[in-house]
Amino acid sequence: MEWSIQEIAKKAGTTSRTLRHYGERGLLEPSRIGANGYRYYDQAALVRLQRILLLRELGLSLPAIAEVLAGQRDTSAALRTHLALLEQERERIGRQIASVRTTLRKTEKGEELMAEEVFDGFDHTRYEEEVTERWGRDAYEKSDRWWRSLTDAQKKAFMDEQAGIARDFGRAAREGLAADGDEVQAITRRQVAWLSATTTPSKEYLIGLGQMYVDDPRFTANYDKHGEGTAILVRDAMKVYAERNL
């Protein structure tokens, strides 16, 4: 049995563009290409894509994933490793859920909160390796110090601001607004200001980050939940902004 690229993209919660990009990087070759140029994937390709997506969820970059896949020829052994890591993540998320429930219960009853209960299962440092690999150790340490300096209310406000920006990008995508138009560029200006809280965005940084929003399924899903094509609009808008202003 085999599936078309559109079918696989839909079932995997990603995009055809992302799958083609994986193919260009040598990560996921189609099992065959039809006479019409369409790409088709068989069961082996599905298993390989599952491994790629799992590794992405664990924060690995595409070059790192290529190395892992090249070094793990035993698919069953690799999947057992993935399963163990996913079970660890499930346990961590379970602790987060219990933590939030405890905070809610104690807040509603006016009971005293304990820091150990509030932050059980939360680990801001789990992105340390990925940030360091992409932008250097100094970038991670600066971002980490800044994040730790915020109060809980400031952290929430920071994340709420980004959520609002993402929603506005989604609305713009649904309305078919152009990436270089005034309205989308105004949203992009807010995005850049938000990013400036932790770094000084350069032209290369903005363009690279925008591309990552499309290449990385985690970011694509986060934006495209507001409307299909939102991540692509963000990428294009950030590229326009960078070339005009930086």
C-alpha positions in Angstrom: 0.0 0.0 0.0 1.1 3.5 -0.7 -0.1 7.0 -0.1 0.2 10.3 -2.0 2.2 13.2 -0.6 -1.0 15.1 0.1 -2.5 12.1 2.0 0.6 11.7 4.1 0.9 15.4 4.9 -2.7 15.5 6.1 -2.4 12.3 8.2 1.0 13.4 9.7 -0.3 17.0 10.5 2.4 18.6 8.3 2.5 20.0 4.8 3.5 18.8 1.4 6.1 21.5 1.3 7.7 20.1 4.4 7.8 16.6 3.0 9.4 17.8 -0.2 12.0 19.7 1.9 12.7 16.5 3.8 13.3 14.9 0.4 15.6 17.6 -0.7 17.6 17.1 2.5 17.9 13.4 1.9 15.8 12.5 4.9 12.7 11.2 3.3 12.7 10.0 -0.3 9.4 9.0 -1.9 9.1 5.3 -2.7 8.2 6.3 -6.2 7.3 9.3 -8.4 4.4 8.8 -10.7 4.3 9.7 -14.4 2.4 12.9 -13.4 5.2 13.9 -11.1 3.3 13.1 -7.9 5.2 11.6 -5.0 4.1 8.4 -3.3 5.2 6.9 -0.1 5.0 3.2 1.0 5.0 1.7 4.5 8.7 1.9 5.0 8.6 5.6 4.2 5.8 6.1 6.7 7.9 4.5 9.4 10.9 6.7 8.5 8.7 9.8 8.6 7.4 8.8 12.0 11.0 8.6 13.2 11.8 12.0 11.7 8.8 13.6 13.4 9.6 12.0 16.7 13.1 13.3 16.6 11.8 16.8 15.7 9.5 16.6 18.7 12.6 15.9 20.8 14.2 19.1 19.5 16.8 17.8 17.0 17.8 19.8 14.0 17.5 18.3 10.5 21.3 17.7 10.2 21.2 16.0 13.6 18.3 13.8 12.5 20.1 12.8 9.3 23.0 11.6 11.5 20.7 9.7 13.8 18.9 8.0 10.9 22.2 7.1 9.2 23.5 5.6 12.4 20.4 3.6 13.4 19.8 0.9 10.8 17.8 -1.2 13.2 14.3 0.3 12.9 12.9 -1.8 15.8 15.7 -0.7 18.1 15.3 2.9 17.1 11.5 2.8 17.7 12.1 1.2 21.1 14.3 4.2 22.0 11.7 6.6 20.7 9.1 4.9 22.8 11.1 5.2 26.0 11.6 8.9 25.3 8.0 9.4 24.6 7.0 7.7 27.9 9.4 10.0 29.7 7.7 13.0 28.1 4.3 11.6 29.0 5.4 11.3 32.6 6.6 14.9 32.5 3.4 16.2 31.0 1.4 14.2 33.6 3.3 16.1 36.3 2.5 19.4 34.6 -1.2 18.5 34.6 -1.1 17.6 38.2 0.8 20.8 39.0 -1.8 23.0 37.3 -4.6 21.1 39.0 -3.0 21.7 42.4 -2.4 25.4 41.6 -6.1 25.8 40.5 -7.4 24.0 43.6 -5.3 25.8 46.1 -5.9 29.2 44.4 -9.7 28.7 44.5 -9.6 27.6 48.1 -7.1 30.4 49.2 -4.6 27.9 50.3 -0.8 28.6 50.4 1.1 27.5 47.3 4.5 25.8 47.3 7.0 26.5 44.5 7.8 22.8 44.2 4.1 22.1 43.4 3.7 25.0 41.0 6.6 24.2 38.8 6.7 20.4 38.9 7.3 19.1 35.4 8.2 22.4 33.9 11.7 22.6 32.4 12.7 25.7 30.4 16.2 24.3 29.9 14.9 21.4 27.7 15.4 23.7 24.6 19.0 24.4 25.6 20.7 22.1 23.1 18.6 23.2 20.2 19.0 27.0 20.8 22.7 26.5 21.4 23.1 24.6 18.1 21.1 27.1 16.1 22.4 30.4 17.5 25.2 29.8 19.9 25.8 29.3 23.6 25.7 33.1 24.4 22.2 33.3 22.8 20.9 30.6 25.0 22.4 31.9 28.2 21.2 35.4 27.5 17.7 34.1 26.8 17.7 31.9 29.8 18.8 34.6 32.2 16.1 36.9 30.8 13.4 34.3 31.1 14.3 33.4 34.7 14.3 37.1 35.6 10.6 37.5 34.8 7.8 37.1 37.2 5.0 34.6 36.5 2.8 37.4 35.4 5.4 38.8 33.0 6.0 35.3 31.5 2.3 34.9 30.9 2.0 38.4 29.4 5.0 37.6 27.1 3.4 34.4 25.8 0.0 36.0 25.5 1.5 38.7 23.3 2.9 36.1 20.9 -0.4 34.3 20.8 -2.1 37.5 19.8 0.4 38.1 17.0 0.0 34.5 15.7 -3.8 35.0 15.7 -3.4 38.2 13.7 -1.1 36.5 11.2 -3.7 33.7 10.9 -6.5 36.2 10.2 -4.3 37.8 7.5 -3.6 34.4 5.9 -7.3 33.6 5.9 -8.1 36.9 4.3 -5.4 36.4 1.6 -3.4 39.5 2.6 -0.1 40.0 0.9 3.1 39.5 2.9 4.5 42.8 1.7 1.3 44.7 2.4 1.0 47.4 5.1 -1.2 45.4 7.4 0.9 42.3 7.4 4.1 44.3 7.8 2.5 46.0 10.8 2.0 42.6 12.4 5.5 41.6 11.5 6.8 44.7 13.2 5.1 43.5 16.4 6.7 40.1 15.9 10.2 41.6 15.5 9.6 43.8 18.6 8.6 40.7 20.5 11.7 38.8 19.4 13.8 41.8 20.4 13.1 41.1 24.1 15.7 38.4 24.0 17.9 39.2 21.1 18.8 41.9 18.5 17.4 40.4 15.3 19.7 40.7 12.3 18.6 40.3 8.7 20.0 36.8 8.5 18.4 35.9 11.8 14.9 37.0 10.8 15.1 35.3 7.4 16.5 32.1 9.0 13.9 32.1 11.7 11.1 32.6 9.3 12.3 29.6 7.2 12.4 27.5 10.4 8.7 28.3 11.0 8.0 26.4 7.7 10.6 23.7 8.0 10.0 22.7 11.6 6.6 21.0 12.0 6.3 22.2 15.6 6.3 25.8 14.5 4.3 25.2 11.4 1.5 23.5 13.4 1.6 26.3 16.0 0.9 28.9 13.3 -1.2 26.9 10.9 -3.7 26.1 13.7 -4.9 29.7 13.0 -5.3 28.9 9.3 -3.5 26.9 6.7 -0.6 28.8 5.2 -0.1 31.0 8.2 3.5 29.8 8.7 4.3 30.5 5.1 2.9 34.0 5.4 5.0 34.7 8.5 8.1 33.5 6.7 7.5 35.6 3.7 6.6 38.7 5.8 9.7 38.4 7.9 11.8 38.1 4.8 10.3 41.2 3.4 10.7 43.1 6.7 14.3 42.0 7.0 15.2 43.1 3.5 13.4 46.4 3.9 14.6 47.4 7.3 17.8 45.5 8.3 
